[in-house]
Amino acid sequence: MNPGFEIKFLRNLQRLLEEGEFVATYKFALLQALADLSVEREFLCDQPLKLPVDAIAEKFVEYYWGQAMPYSPDADRSGILRQNTGK
């Protein structure tokens, strides 16, 4: 892969992370999982990086698990679950 393409891709990814509005946290968790796996895995030059679905799923769950825990009314004294408040 040509170095200019790689730099452009990384800049676009960085811009997405900085400017993106992540209304749903699963999008960020998936993007982070893919980015980390692409750095952690070995790859052969001139060949696409192959990421097994199981590896993607494991990494995704690692990042997203805290967001997927069941809601407990005891955690918020009002008992009201507030999501996507724009903050």
Secondary structure as the mmCIF struct_conf table of DSSP 4:
data_model
#
loop_
_struct_conf.conf_type_id
_struct_conf.id
_struct_conf.beg_label_comp_id
_struct_conf.beg_label_asym_id
_struct_conf.beg_label_seq_id
_struct_conf.end_label_comp_id
_struct_conf.end_label_asym_id
_struct_conf.end_label_seq_id
HELX_RH_AL_P HELX_RH_AL_P1 PRO A 3 GLU A 19
BEND BEND1 VAL A 23 ALA A 24
HELX_RH_AL_P HELX_RH_AL_P2 THR A 25 GLU A 40
BEND BEND2 ARG A 41 ARG A 41
TURN_TY1_P TURN_TY1_P1 CYS A 45 ASP A 46
BEND BEND3 GLN A 47 GLN A 47
HELX_LH_PP_P HELX_LH_PP_P1 PRO A 48 LYS A 50
HELX_RH_AL_P HELX_RH_AL_P3 VAL A 53 TYR A 64
HELX_RH_3T_P HELX_RH_3T_P1 TRP A 65 GLN A 67
BEND BEND4 ALA A 68 MET A 69
HELX_LH_PP_P HELX_LH_PP_P2 PRO A 70 TYR A 71
HELX_RH_3T_P HELX_RH_3T_P2 PRO A 73 ALA A 75
BEND BEND5 ASP A 76 ASP A 76
TURN_TY1_P TURN_TY1_P2 ARG A 77 SER A 78
#
